[in-house]
Amino acid sequence: MIMVSFLVFILGFALIGISASRWSKRSTTDYLVAGRGVSPWLTALSSMATNNSGYAFVGLVGFAYRFGLSSLWLSLAWVIGDTLVWIFVHRRVRQYSGATGTCSVPSLLATDLKGTMLRPLAFSAGLVTFLFLAVYAGAQLKAGATALHGLLGLDLNLGIGIGTAIVVLYCFAGGLRASIWTDSAQSWVMMAGMALMMGFSLYEVGGPHHLVAGLNAQDAALAEVFPGDMSLGFPLYFLGFVAGGFGAIGAPHILIRTMALKSVDVFRQTRRIYLLTFVPFVFCSAVIGLYARVLLPELAVIPEGVSVELGGTLLVQQAESALPHMAQALLPEIAVGLILAALFAATLSTADSQILSCSAAVTQDMFPRFKNSYVSSKLATLAVATLSMLVAMFAGEGVFSLVLIAWSALAAILGPLLLVRLFGGSLSNGQGLTMMVSGLTTVVVWNNGPFSQGVYSVLPGILVPLMVYVLARFLGRRNAVT
């Protein structure tokens, strides 16, 4: 029954994606930005599904399982940061991309309102998008395969291959339109699955008081409200994760959905729908991770004889499989299939968007002579999907770690450029490339420094390139005067 219900949902998603081919116009604009004709509901729901992904179902659940109540601060901060992006950035993205006719985020960053493109900047932004989104998509495929392995015992690499094949199938069928349609359908299954898990968790454990008591009975540290490691203090710790949510300014797979919205006039409705679905979903993910810790404490046990290093990796893997294990322990089989489909759908809804964004970066920005070739766009999709599949098979990090690495790097490299472009700043190739290098360098140095656990690297990663830009502008004016 688990397998049957799972397959029914997955087949339904695939058919929805394939049906988008009936509206396909076989052009690169249609393939990459759905002809800029997507409705508010579809844009909002697909953005919600894409943003949550395996990060919410696997990574965030696992994080809450390991660290307890203090993990809720991450969820709150992330929601605040993401809301700020929807208030100040997304509407401008739609206006600017429509005015310049750009079909990818790197092209948007490199093109001014007069239509002049900075080719070195476009190529560099496209290369960054290709590299880090391929890793990000690999994390999603790995998350989906982890769920299949946990519930059905399916080999991890086989699960990764199945996920890749499904994504390629409906991307080929209808491009971004197929991705958005399937994401929207998947969002309903994701929300239903999360609501189902919340209901059964409340029934088994009880409300907040019983939850905190259960956490405290295992380990007093799990019931602590504030995190234990705050080397720079709680305000900077919290602000770091607000910046993490704000890091959506560097996520091409999310921004591309706003670029596909049919009109700026319907943006307010789109934002309202998105926030009404995104906010409760994020908090439910973290709370379910807490309930999983109470219901399945055995996942936090490292077998005897395992080394410290291997034990740490094993603990992360076990925690990130908490949701499917809890579903199997609590729910009837047909509902377990729904949860598995919801989790698998969440990973695919992000992976397909990222693979399409990588395809756009390859054909529109890195090798623009293929920008109007519909066939080249599909070949790029296949190549990127293959690379992401290999990342998923051979990357050693957990899903949560892989996502945070890719997210912080993209936010620091592309985010500051987007802010400068959208808010009227002028850019040269030298300024843009220097900002990109400084952002990546800051993230790498910060992640390997003494304060990496105290403040999430997105905060310094965004601030440093902006400071570099301000300094470059100041020096430029000073030189002009002298």
C-alpha positions in Angstrom: 0.0 0.0 0.0 2.9 2.4 0.7 4.4 1.7 -2.7 1.0 1.9 -4.5 0.0 5.3 -3.0 3.4 6.7 -3.5 3.4 5.7 -7.2 0.0 7.1 -7.7 1.1 10.5 -6.5 4.4 10.5 -8.4 2.7 9.4 -11.6 0.2 12.2 -11.2 3.0 14.8 -10.9 4.7 13.4 -14.0 1.5 13.5 -16.0 0.9 17.1 -14.9 4.3 18.1 -16.1 4.0 16.2 -19.4 0.6 17.8 -20.1 2.3 21.2 -20.1 3.8 20.3 -23.5 0.3 21.0 -25.0 1.0 24.7 -24.2 4.6 24.7 -25.2 5.6 27.1 -28.0 9.0 25.6 -28.6 10.9 28.8 -27.9 13.7 29.5 -25.4 11.6 32.3 -23.8 8.7 29.8 -23.3 11.1 27.1 -22.1 13.0 29.2 -19.6 10.4 31.8 -18.3 7.1 30.2 -19.4 6.4 33.1 -21.8 6.1 35.5 -18.8 2.4 34.5 -18.4 2.2 32.6 -15.1 -0.8 33.4 -12.8 -0.4 34.6 -9.1 -1.6 31.3 -7.6 0.8 29.2 -9.7 3.7 31.5 -9.1 3.1 31.6 -5.3 2.6 27.9 -4.8 5.5 26.9 -7.0 7.7 29.4 -5.2 6.6 27.9 -1.8 7.3 24.3 -3.0 10.7 25.3 -4.5 11.9 27.2 -1.5 11.0 24.5 1.0 12.3 21.5 -0.8 14.3 18.7 0.8 15.7 21.4 3.1 12.4 21.6 5.0 11.4 17.9 4.9 14.8 16.5 5.5 17.3 19.1 6.5 15.3 21.3 8.9 13.5 18.3 10.5 16.9 16.8 11.1 18.3 20.0 12.5 15.4 20.4 14.9 15.8 16.7 15.9 19.4 17.2 16.8 19.3 20.6 18.5 15.8 20.9 20.1 13.8 24.0 20.9 16.6 26.4 19.9 16.2 25.4 16.3 12.9 27.4 16.2 15.0 30.6 16.2 16.4 29.5 12.8 12.9 29.1 11.4 11.7 32.5 12.7 14.8 34.3 11.4 14.6 32.6 8.0 10.9 33.5 7.6 11.7 37.2 8.5 14.5 37.3 5.9 12.5 35.7 3.2 9.5 38.0 3.9 11.9 41.0 3.5 12.8 39.7 0.0 9.2 39.4 -1.0 8.5 43.0 0.3 11.5 44.8 -1.3 13.0 42.6 -4.0 10.7 40.3 -6.0 8.5 43.0 -7.4 11.6 44.8 -8.7 12.9 41.6 -10.2 9.7 41.3 -12.3 9.8 44.9 -13.4 13.5 44.9 -14.3 13.5 41.6 -16.1 10.4 42.6 -18.1 12.0 45.9 -19.1 15.3 44.3 -20.2 13.8 41.1 -21.7 16.2 38.9 -19.8 15.5 35.2 -19.3 18.0 34.3 -16.7 19.2 35.8 -13.4 22.9 36.2 -14.6 21.6 38.1 -17.7 19.5 40.3 -15.4 22.6 41.1 -13.2 24.7 42.0 -16.2 22.2 44.1 -18.2 21.3 47.7 -17.6 18.0 49.4 -18.5 19.4 50.5 -21.8 19.9 46.9 -22.8 23.7 46.9 -22.6 25.1 43.7 -21.3 28.4 43.3 -19.5 29.5 40.0 -21.1 32.3 39.0 -18.7 30.0 39.6 -15.7 27.2 37.6 -17.4 29.6 34.7 -18.1 31.0 34.7 -14.5 27.5 34.8 -12.9 26.4 32.1 -15.2 29.3 29.9 -14.3 28.6 30.4 -10.5 25.0 29.6 -11.1 25.9 26.4 -13.0 28.4 25.2 -10.3 26.5 25.9 -7.1 23.0 25.2 -8.3 24.2 21.8 -9.6 25.4 21.0 -6.1 22.1 22.3 -4.6 20.1 20.2 -7.0 22.2 17.2 -6.1 21.3 17.8 -2.4 17.6 17.7 -3.4 18.0 14.4 -5.3 19.9 13.0 -2.4 17.2 14.0 0.0 14.5 12.3 -2.0 16.5 9.1 -2.3 17.1 9.2 1.4 13.4 9.1 2.0 12.9 6.2 -0.4 15.7 4.3 1.2 14.4 4.9 4.7 10.8 3.7 4.0 11.2 1.3 1.1 14.8 0.1 1.5 15.5 1.3 -2.1 19.1 1.6 -3.0 20.2 5.3 -2.6 21.8 5.5 -6.1 18.7 3.9 -7.7 16.5 6.5 -5.9 18.7 9.3 -7.1 18.5 7.9 -10.7 14.7 7.7 -10.5 14.4 11.3 -9.3 16.7 12.5 -12.0 14.7 10.7 -14.7 11.4 12.2 -13.5 12.8 15.7 -13.4 14.3 15.4 -16.9 11.0 13.9 -18.3 8.8 16.8 -17.4 11.4 19.5 -17.9 11.8 18.2 -21.5 8.0 18.2 -21.9 7.3 21.8 -20.9 10.3 23.6 -19.5 9.6 26.1 -16.7 5.9 25.9 -17.3 5.9 22.1 -16.5 8.1 22.8 -13.5 5.7 25.4 -12.2 2.6 23.3 -12.8 4.1 20.3 -11.1 5.5 22.4 -8.2 2.0 23.8 -7.6 0.4 20.4 -7.4 3.3 19.1 -5.2 2.8 22.1 -2.8 -0.7 20.8 -2.0 0.6 17.3 -1.3 3.4 18.8 0.8 1.1 20.8 2.9 -1.3 17.9 3.3 1.5 15.6 4.4 2.9 18.1 6.9 -0.6 18.7 8.3 -1.1 15.0 8.7 2.1 14.5 10.5 1.3 17.4 12.9 -2.1 16.0 13.7 -0.7 12.5 14.5 2.2 14.0 16.5 -0.1 16.0 18.6 -2.3 13.0 19.2 0.6 10.8 20.2 2.6 13.3 22.4 0.3 16.2 23.2 0.6 19.9 23.1 3.6 22.2 23.7 3.9 21.3 27.4 4.1 17.6 26.8 6.6 18.2 23.9 9.0 20.2 26.1 8.7 17.6 28.9 9.5 14.9 26.4 12.6 16.7 25.2 13.7 17.5 28.7 13.4 13.9 29.7 15.9 12.9 27.0 18.4 15.8 27.4 18.0 19.1 29.2 19.9 20.8 26.5 17.1 19.9 24.0 14.7 22.0 26.0 16.9 25.1 26.2 15.3 28.0 24.4 18.6 29.6 23.3 21.4 27.8 21.4 24.5 26.7 23.3 27.1 28.0 20.9 26.8 31.8 20.4 30.3 33.0 20.3 29.3 36.5 19.1 26.0 36.7 21.1 22.4 35.9 20.4 21.6 39.1 18.4 24.2 38.3 15.7 23.3 34.6 15.7 19.7 35.5 15.0 20.6 38.2 12.5 22.8 35.7 10.7 19.8 33.5 10.0 17.7 36.5 9.0 20.4 37.1 6.4 20.1 33.4 5.5 16.4 33.9 4.7 17.3 37.1 2.8 19.8 35.0 0.9 16.9 34.2 -1.5 18.2 37.3 -3.4 20.9 34.9 -4.7 18.7 32.0 -5.6 18.1 31.9 -9.3 15.6 29.0 -9.1 13.3 31.1 -6.9 13.8 34.5 -8.7 13.1 32.9 -12.1 9.5 32.3 -10.9 8.9 36.0 -10.3 10.4 36.7 -13.7 7.7 34.4 -15.2 4.8 36.2 -13.4 2.3 37.5 -16.0 2.2 41.1 -14.6 3.6 43.3 -11.9 0.0 44.4 -11.2 -0.8 41.0 -9.6 2.4 40.8 -7.5 0.7 41.8 -4.2 -1.8 38.9 -4.5 1.1 36.6 -5.3 3.1 37.6 -2.2 0.0 37.2 0.0 -0.6 33.6 -1.2 3.1 32.7 -0.8 3.5 34.0 2.7 0.2 32.3 3.9 1.6 29.0 2.8 5.3 29.3 3.3 5.3 30.6 6.9 3.3 27.9 8.6 5.0 25.2 6.5 8.5 26.2 7.8 7.4 26.2 11.4 5.6 22.9 11.1 8.8 21.3 9.7 10.8 22.4 12.7 8.1 21.3 15.2 7.8 17.9 13.6 11.5 17.5 14.0 11.0 18.1 17.8 8.2 15.6 17.9 10.4 13.1 16.1 13.0 13.4 18.8 10.5 12.6 21.5 8.9 9.7 19.5 12.1 8.2 18.0 15.0 8.8 20.4 16.8 5.8 19.1 17.8 7.7 16.0 20.1 9.8 18.2 22.1 6.7 19.3 25.4 5.9 17.7 26.2 2.2 17.5 29.0 0.9 19.6 32.4 0.6 18.0 31.8 3.5 15.5 34.5 6.2 15.4 33.7 9.7 16.5 34.0 11.1 12.9 31.9 8.4 11.3 29.5 8.6 14.3 28.9 12.3 13.7 28.1 11.6 10.0 25.8 8.7 10.9 24.0 10.8 13.5 23.2 13.5 10.9 22.0 10.9 8.4 19.8 9.2 11.0 18.3 12.6 12.1 17.6 13.6 8.5 15.6 10.4 8.0 13.4 11.2 11.0 10.3 12.2 9.0 9.9 9.0 7.0 10.6 6.8 10.0 8.1 8.7 12.1 5.5 8.4 9.3 6.0 4.7 9.2 5.7 4.4 13.0 2.5 6.5 13.3 0.5 6.4 10.1 -1.5 3.8 8.1 0.2 2.6 5.0 -1.7 4.6 2.5 -0.9 7.8 4.5 2.8 6.8 4.7 2.7 6.7 0.9 1.3 10.3 0.9 4.1 11.4 3.2 6.7 9.8 1.1 5.2 11.3 -2.0 5.2 14.7 -0.3 8.8 14.5 0.7 9.9 13.2 -2.7 7.8 15.9 -4.4 9.5 18.6 -2.3 12.9 17.5 -3.4 11.9 17.3 -7.1 10.1 20.7 -7.0 13.4 22.3 -6.2 15.7 20.1 -8.3 13.8 20.8 -11.5 13.9 24.5 -11.0 17.6 24.5 -10.2 18.4 22.3 -13.2 16.4 24.7 -15.5 18.1 27.7 -14.0 21.5 26.0 -14.7 20.3 25.4 -18.3 19.5 29.0 -18.7 22.9 30.0 -17.3 24.7 27.7 -19.9 22.8 28.8 -23.0 21.9 32.4 -22.1 25.1 33.6 -20.3 28.0 31.2 -20.7 27.5 30.4 -24.4 25.1 33.0 -25.7 25.4 31.8 -29.3 22.9 29.1 -28.3 20.5 31.5 -26.5 17.8 31.1 -29.2 18.3 27.4 -29.7 15.4 25.4 -28.2 17.3 22.1 -28.7 20.5 23.5 -27.0 18.4 24.4 -23.9 17.2 20.8 -23.6 20.7 19.4 -24.1 21.9 21.7 -21.4 19.1 20.5 -19.1 20.2 16.9 -19.7 23.9 17.7 -19.0 23.1 19.6 -15.8 20.8 16.9 -14.6 23.5 14.3 -15.1 26.0 16.5 -13.1 23.5 16.9 -10.2 22.9 13.2 -10.2 26.7 12.5 -9.8 26.9 15.1 -7.0 24.0 13.4 -5.2 25.7 10.0 -5.6 29.2 10.9 -4.5 28.9 14.0 -2.2 29.7 13.1 1.4 27.9 16.0 3.3 24.4 15.7 4.7 21.5 17.4 2.9 21.4 20.3 5.4 25.1 21.0 5.1 25.0 20.8 1.3 22.1 23.2 1.1 23.7 25.7 3.5 27.0 25.7 1.6 25.3 26.3 -1.8 22.8 28.8 -0.4 25.4 30.9 1.3 27.7 31.0 -1.7 25.0 32.0 -4.1 23.7 34.6 -1.7 27.1 36.2 -1.3 28.1 36.0 -5.0 24.9 37.0 -6.8 22.8 38.7 -4.1 24.8 42.0 -3.7 24.9 42.4 -7.5 21.1 42.0 -7.7 20.6 44.7 -5.0 22.9 47.1 -6.7 21.2 46.5 -10.1 17.6 46.7 -8.8 18.1 49.8 -6.7 19.6 51.9 -9.4 23.3 51.5 -9.0 25.6 51.4 -12.0 28.0 48.5 -12.5 31.2 47.9 -14.4 32.8 44.5 -15.1 35.6 45.3 -12.7 33.2 46.3 -9.9 30.9 43.3 -10.4 33.7 40.7 -10.6 35.4 42.2 -7.6 32.2 42.0 -5.6 31.7 38.4 -6.7 35.2 37.4 -5.6 34.9 39.2 -2.3 31.6 37.5 -1.6 32.9 34.0 -2.2 36.1 34.6 -0.4 34.2 35.9 2.7 32.0 32.9 2.8 34.9 30.5 2.5 37.0 32.3 5.1 34.1 32.7 7.5 33.0 29.0 7.2 36.5 28.0 8.2 37.0 30.6 10.9 36.4 30.7 14.6 32.9 32.3 14.4 31.4 30.0 11.8 29.0 28.5 14.3 28.2 31.9 15.9 26.9 33.7 12.8 25.7 32.2 9.5 28.1 33.1 6.7 25.4 34.8 4.5 25.5 37.9 6.7 29.2 38.8 6.2 29.0 37.3 2.7 26.4 39.9 1.6 27.8 42.9 3.6 31.4 42.6 2.4 30.6 42.9 -1.4 28.3 45.8 -0.7 31.1 47.6 1.2 33.4 46.8 -1.7 31.0 48.4 -4.1 30.5 51.5 -1.9 34.3 51.9 -1.6 34.8 51.5 -5.3 32.2 54.1 -6.1 33.8 56.5 -3.6 37.3 56.0 -5.0 35.9 56.4 -8.5 34.3 59.8 -7.7 37.4 60.9 -5.8 39.6 60.1 -8.8 37.2 61.9 -11.2 37.3 65.0 -9.0 41.1 65.0 -8.8 
